[in-house]
Amino acid sequence: MTNPAERDGHAALSHERLLDATHRMEALRTHAERQPTERRLELERTLDRLRGQRNRALARLEDCRLASGDSWPSVRDQAMAALNELLDGIAEVERRARPVAARRARTSSL
């Protein structure tokens, strides 16, 4: 059985992580808008996929909030897995975007 403090702590941490993911996705959207057409379209498709993952994570977090005491640990694990999948996806897109930005900065400074 879980106690209310544990549930509240999880809810607060999850909210912060989801908010961070939303801000990072917004930064990626801004980055995508500055890209050439082909690259922009690729990034927009990727961001659409990430928005779907964000929606799934949000739904799992809501399931977690509504879960009964006995089922909460299992539902919490599913919610955290969905949130981690989203954050991993964002990190991967950020890693792929950085080398492009770094190459552009080096080229423009030459």
C-alpha positions as CSV (number, residue, x, y, z in Angstrom):
1,M,0.0,0.0,0.0
2,T,1.3,3.5,-0.8
3,N,1.0,6.5,1.4
4,P,-0.3,9.9,0.3
5,A,3.1,11.6,0.6
6,E,4.6,9.0,-1.8
7,R,1.8,9.6,-4.3
8,D,2.1,13.4,-4.0
9,G,5.9,13.3,-4.4
10,H,5.5,11.1,-7.5
11,A,2.8,13.5,-9.0
12,A,5.0,16.5,-8.4
13,L,8.1,14.9,-9.9
14,S,6.2,13.6,-12.9
15,H,4.6,17.1,-13.5
16,E,8.1,18.7,-13.5
17,R,9.4,16.1,-15.9
18,L,6.4,16.4,-18.2
19,L,6.8,20.2,-18.1
20,D,10.5,19.9,-19.0
21,A,9.6,17.6,-21.9
22,T,7.1,20.1,-23.2
23,H,9.6,23.0,-23.0
24,R,12.2,20.9,-24.8
25,M,9.8,19.9,-27.5
26,E,8.9,23.6,-28.0
27,A,12.6,24.4,-28.4
28,L,12.9,21.6,-31.0
29,R,9.8,23.0,-32.8
30,T,11.5,26.4,-33.0
31,H,14.7,24.7,-34.2
32,A,12.7,22.8,-36.9
33,E,11.1,26.1,-38.2
34,R,14.6,27.4,-39.1
35,Q,15.6,24.3,-41.1
36,P,15.6,23.8,-44.9
37,T,12.3,22.3,-46.1
38,E,13.3,18.6,-46.3
39,R,15.0,18.7,-42.8
40,R,12.1,20.7,-41.4
41,L,9.5,18.1,-42.6
42,E,11.5,15.3,-41.1
43,L,11.7,17.1,-37.8
44,E,8.0,17.9,-37.8
45,R,7.2,14.2,-38.4
46,T,9.5,13.3,-35.5
47,L,7.8,16.0,-33.3
48,D,4.4,14.6,-34.2
49,R,5.6,11.2,-33.0
50,L,6.9,12.8,-29.8
51,R,3.6,14.6,-29.2
52,G,1.9,11.2,-29.4
53,Q,4.3,9.8,-26.8
54,R,3.7,12.9,-24.7
55,N,-0.1,12.3,-24.9
56,R,0.4,8.6,-23.9
57,A,2.6,9.6,-21.0
58,L,0.0,12.2,-19.9
59,A,-2.7,9.5,-20.0
60,R,-0.6,7.1,-18.0
61,L,0.1,9.7,-15.4
62,E,-3.6,10.4,-15.1
63,D,-4.2,6.6,-14.8
64,C,-1.6,6.7,-12.0
65,R,-3.4,9.6,-10.2
66,L,-6.7,7.7,-10.3
67,A,-5.3,4.2,-9.4
68,S,-6.4,2.5,-6.3
69,G,-3.9,1.8,-3.5
70,D,-3.1,-1.8,-4.5
71,S,-2.7,-1.2,-8.2
72,W,-0.8,2.1,-7.9
73,P,2.7,0.7,-7.9
74,S,2.1,-1.1,-11.1
75,V,0.4,1.8,-12.8
76,R,3.1,4.1,-11.5
77,D,5.7,1.9,-13.2
78,Q,3.8,2.1,-16.5
79,A,3.5,5.9,-16.2
80,M,7.2,6.3,-15.5
81,A,8.1,4.0,-18.4
82,A,6.0,6.1,-20.8
83,L,7.5,9.3,-19.5
84,N,11.1,7.9,-19.8
85,E,10.3,6.8,-23.3
86,L,9.3,10.3,-24.2
87,L,12.4,11.9,-22.5
88,D,14.6,9.4,-24.3
89,G,13.0,10.2,-27.6
90,I,13.5,13.9,-27.0
91,A,17.1,13.4,-26.1
92,E,17.7,11.4,-29.3
93,V,16.3,14.2,-31.4
94,E,18.3,16.8,-29.5
95,R,21.5,14.8,-30.1
96,R,20.8,14.6,-33.9
97,A,20.0,18.3,-34.0
98,R,23.2,19.5,-32.3
99,P,25.7,18.3,-34.9
100,V,23.7,20.1,-37.6
101,A,23.7,23.3,-35.5
102,A,27.4,23.0,-34.7
103,R,28.4,22.4,-38.4
104,R,26.4,25.5,-39.4
105,A,28.1,27.6,-36.7
106,R,31.5,26.5,-37.9
107,T,30.7,27.1,-41.6
108,S,29.2,30.6,-41.0
109,S,32.3,31.7,-39.0
110,L,34.7,30.7,-41.7
